[in-house]
Amino acid sequence: MNEGTNYRIGWGVSILLVVVAIIFDVLSLIPLVGSIAGPLFWVLAGVYFWYKGMGIVNGRKLAVSSISMVAEIIPAVQALPALTVGIIVMLTMMRVEDKTGISLKKPKIPGTTPPRLSRPQFNSQQGIRYPNKN
């Protein structure tokens, strides 16, 4: 194992997140509780990821959590362990990113600002347009 790799989430917290996901998956077997348990888990996980500096909205988390939330709402699919699988997939993707340094996000060059959309001023090349006076 590479000693120099700094992981954003340690093994202890990863195991804790998986155990909490299993608990929420068991709670989701109860019909009405299941509709609340899935989204509540992803809100709590999102707050934790935000606290750790990983952002509250990113593509990886959005894809995994939205698929899991939709699965938790459908009654027949609700019995599947979607939360546990989702958090394991997310943690694995973060581990691979930390180990390899390759991110799914577009790289940002330090010291640069991405171009912003700007509108040209109305009639800026033609001069001033006066209203018709009748």
C-alpha positions as CSV (number, residue, x, y, z in Angstrom):
1,M,0.0,0.0,0.0
2,N,1.3,3.5,-0.8
3,E,2.2,5.3,2.3
4,G,2.2,8.8,0.7
5,T,-1.4,8.7,-0.5
6,N,-3.7,11.1,1.5
7,Y,-7.3,9.8,1.3
8,R,-10.1,12.3,1.8
9,I,-12.1,9.7,3.7
10,G,-10.4,7.2,6.0
11,W,-11.2,3.5,6.4
12,G,-13.0,4.0,9.7
13,V,-15.4,6.6,8.3
14,S,-15.9,4.6,5.2
15,I,-16.9,1.6,7.2
16,L,-19.2,3.8,9.4
17,L,-20.9,5.2,6.3
18,V,-21.5,1.7,4.9
19,V,-22.9,0.5,8.3
20,V,-25.2,3.6,8.4
21,A,-26.3,2.9,4.8
22,I,-27.1,-0.7,5.8
23,I,-29.2,0.6,8.8
24,F,-31.1,3.0,6.5
25,D,-31.6,0.2,3.9
26,V,-33.1,-2.0,6.7
27,L,-35.4,0.9,7.7
28,S,-36.4,1.3,4.0
29,L,-38.1,-2.1,4.2
30,I,-40.9,-0.4,6.2
31,P,-43.3,1.0,3.6
32,L,-43.7,4.6,4.6
33,V,-40.3,5.0,6.3
34,G,-38.5,3.9,3.2
35,S,-39.7,6.9,1.3
36,I,-38.1,9.1,3.9
37,A,-35.0,7.1,4.8
38,G,-33.3,7.2,1.4
39,P,-33.4,10.9,0.8
40,L,-32.6,11.5,4.5
41,F,-29.5,9.4,4.2
42,W,-28.2,11.2,1.2
43,V,-28.9,14.6,2.8
44,L,-26.8,13.5,5.9
45,A,-24.1,12.1,3.7
46,G,-24.1,15.3,1.6
47,V,-23.7,17.4,4.7
48,Y,-20.8,15.2,5.8
49,F,-19.1,15.4,2.4
50,W,-19.6,19.2,2.4
51,Y,-18.1,19.4,5.8
52,K,-15.0,17.5,4.6
53,G,-14.6,20.0,1.7
54,M,-15.8,17.8,-1.1
55,G,-18.6,20.1,-2.2
56,I,-22.3,19.8,-1.7
57,V,-23.1,19.3,-5.4
58,N,-20.9,17.3,-7.7
59,G,-21.6,15.0,-10.6
60,R,-20.5,11.8,-8.9
61,K,-22.6,12.3,-5.8
62,L,-25.6,13.6,-7.8
63,A,-25.7,10.6,-10.1
64,V,-25.4,8.0,-7.4
65,S,-27.8,9.7,-4.9
66,S,-30.4,10.5,-7.5
67,I,-30.4,6.9,-8.8
68,S,-30.6,5.6,-5.2
69,M,-33.4,8.1,-4.3
70,V,-35.5,7.0,-7.3
71,A,-35.0,3.4,-6.4
72,E,-36.1,4.0,-2.8
73,I,-39.4,5.6,-3.9
74,I,-40.4,2.7,-6.2
75,P,-42.1,0.1,-3.8
76,A,-40.9,-3.1,-5.5
77,V,-37.3,-1.8,-5.9
78,Q,-37.2,-0.4,-2.4
79,A,-36.3,-3.8,-0.9
80,L,-32.9,-3.7,-2.8
81,P,-29.9,-2.3,-0.9
82,A,-29.6,0.8,-3.1
83,L,-28.2,3.0,-0.4
84,T,-25.4,0.5,0.5
85,V,-24.5,-0.1,-3.1
86,G,-24.6,3.7,-3.8
87,I,-22.3,4.6,-0.9
88,I,-19.9,1.8,-1.7
89,V,-19.7,3.0,-5.4
90,M,-19.2,6.6,-4.3
91,L,-16.4,5.7,-1.8
92,T,-14.7,3.5,-4.3
93,M,-14.7,6.3,-6.9
94,M,-13.3,8.7,-4.3
95,R,-10.6,6.2,-3.3
96,V,-9.6,5.6,-7.0
97,E,-9.4,9.4,-7.5
98,D,-7.3,9.9,-4.4
99,K,-4.9,7.0,-5.3
100,T,-4.5,7.9,-9.0
101,G,-4.9,11.6,-8.9
102,I,-7.3,11.3,-11.9
103,S,-10.6,13.1,-11.4
104,L,-13.7,12.9,-13.4
105,K,-14.0,16.7,-13.2
106,K,-12.5,19.1,-15.8
107,P,-9.1,20.2,-14.5
108,K,-8.8,23.8,-13.4
109,I,-5.6,25.7,-14.3
110,P,-4.5,27.7,-11.2
111,G,-4.7,31.4,-11.7
112,T,-7.2,31.3,-14.5
113,T,-10.9,32.2,-14.5
114,P,-13.2,30.4,-16.8
115,P,-14.7,32.6,-19.5
116,R,-18.1,34.1,-18.6
117,L,-20.9,34.7,-21.1
118,S,-21.3,38.3,-21.8
119,R,-23.8,40.1,-24.0
120,P,-22.7,42.9,-26.3
121,Q,-24.3,46.2,-25.6
122,F,-27.4,47.0,-27.6
123,N,-26.4,48.7,-30.9
124,S,-22.8,49.2,-29.6
125,Q,-21.3,49.2,-33.1
126,Q,-24.0,51.4,-34.7
127,G,-24.1,54.2,-32.3
128,I,-27.1,55.6,-30.5
129,R,-30.6,54.9,-31.9
130,Y,-33.1,57.6,-31.1
131,P,-36.8,56.9,-31.0
132,N,-39.0,58.0,-33.8
133,K,-40.6,61.4,-33.2
134,N,-44.0,61.8,-35.0
